[in-house]
Amino acid sequence: MKKIVVLILMCSEFIFAQQGRENLFGFATSNTFTYCDINDTFFLNKIIELQPKLLRFPGGAVGNFYHYGASGYGFDFEEINKYDGGRFLKRSKSLVRSTIKKGHTHNYIDDFIVLAKKTNAKAVLVANMFVDNDDIIKMIEKIKSHKIEIVGVELGSELSNRTFFAKGYTIDKYIDSAIKCSKKIKQQFPDIKTAVVAAPLVNKKNHRHTIWNNKLAKMEFYDAIIIHSYAKVIKGKKEFGQMLTEIPEGDSKEEAFDIYKTRVIKYFSEDYPKEVEAYHTLFKKSIWVTEWNLQISWTTGNTMLQSLYVANYFLELLWNSDLNSITLSTYHNMGGRDYSGSIFRINKEVLEMQSTYYPLKFIGQIFNVKNLNIKKELISENVFEYLIFSNEKLIYSCFLNWNSIDVIIEFKATKKINLDAYFSENLFDKANIIGELSTEKKVNQSINSIKIKPNSVTLISYLNE
């Protein structure tokens, strides 16, 4: 097997410093409490091990039609039919059937509170914009009564989508309801921030999305904007964060996934920073990314490619100053029945873990570092090292090797380390039902060099710095 040998000389010059960024390490809980059992100690303990700093409730589409106090998410089918011209009515009925089948009579805010308290996480909430009642106030009051900090409230989710436009929901209607809801929240809870739904960016000045954004950008009643980021690496038709059709590329899986890898790396280095900067230039507000992932696909889902992607995303949020306007993010999603979107998947009543779990567990350790500073180094083409410091003390190195060859890292002096690696022979390899591909672990070892595995996420903790 080919190898690259690199000599590492540790230094304390920081490319960029990040402090107080814990709200970046968040997770959406859409559908989680319908399908996953919060009383299952295995499931709960696995989430606790992720060490989330922020949890989102109720979620995106379910949040748009959530009602406080009723069983489950409290759906009103007439309300959904009135405002949603897509497939959510069918999906909501399926969720309700599952709620009934499982004998759930409580509102899922109770499960959310249990999870937030067990993980010591903050909360970001989603308000129903189709009703003018006190549900969001009651949600805030209940969550705060359990001493859970609420970072902010999303004023709806993806309401610029054509499924709502088809039912006559316009930017003017949205602004009217968003102003009322934000005012109601801030009158009672002035410290809670509110965020509005930004539409996807398009180049046509008369497009309804451009009109939506331009009208919102002129207003000042909110604190942040909401965007959702689903990186599209496969050619084909997409909708609402998932691939509907896929166009094959390359003469083999290896070639196809090499193409996808190249697109992912370009996404982080060029495409995504440009998109974020465009939003920030227009709105001049903080950005909340309350859903992000690869476009959901059976091809890339639960693969080593997705493992590397999720680790890379969080590390870029910490390091890249061009993404500094993003002050909050929640990965989509914690638990559900979907393949590749959720970390935990219920498949025929069996709880499965996906390939994203272990890399996210590594990242959770990084977000625990106090006074975090971060530096990024290009080790070789498509191989990156993120050095994590507490002030000027080196705590971790996280290596992302996007290539199918080993990289040997040689140190100038002996290092005492712990090492955790998650890797696979191929980027297209899929994890088993407990989220495993290949792993390597070293504890309290004195070394002069380390081997970074091909297609890997490797976390090294330094014990004698």
ABEGO torsion letter per residue (X at the ends): XBBBBBBBBBBABBABBBBGAAAABBBBABGAAAABBAABAAAAAAAAAAGBABBBOAEBAAAAABBBGBBEAGBBAAAAAAABABAAAAAAAAAAAAAAAAGBABBAAAAAAAAAAAAGBBBBBBBBAABBBAAAAAAAAAAAAAGBBBABBBBEBGAABAAAAAAGBBAAAAAAAAAAAAAAAAAABAABBBBBBBBBBBABAABAAAAAAAAAAABAABABBBBBBBBBABBEBBBGGBBABBBBBEABAAAAAAAAAAAAAAAAAAAAAAAAAAAAAAAGBBBBBABBEBBBBAAABGBAAAAAAAAAAAAAAAABAAAAABABBBBOBABEABBGABABBBBGGBBBBBAAAAAAAAAAAAAABBGBBBBBBBABBGBBBBBBBBEABBABBBBBBABABBBBBBBABBBBBBBBBBBBABAABBBBAAGBBBBBBBBGBBBABBBBBBGBBBBBBBAAX
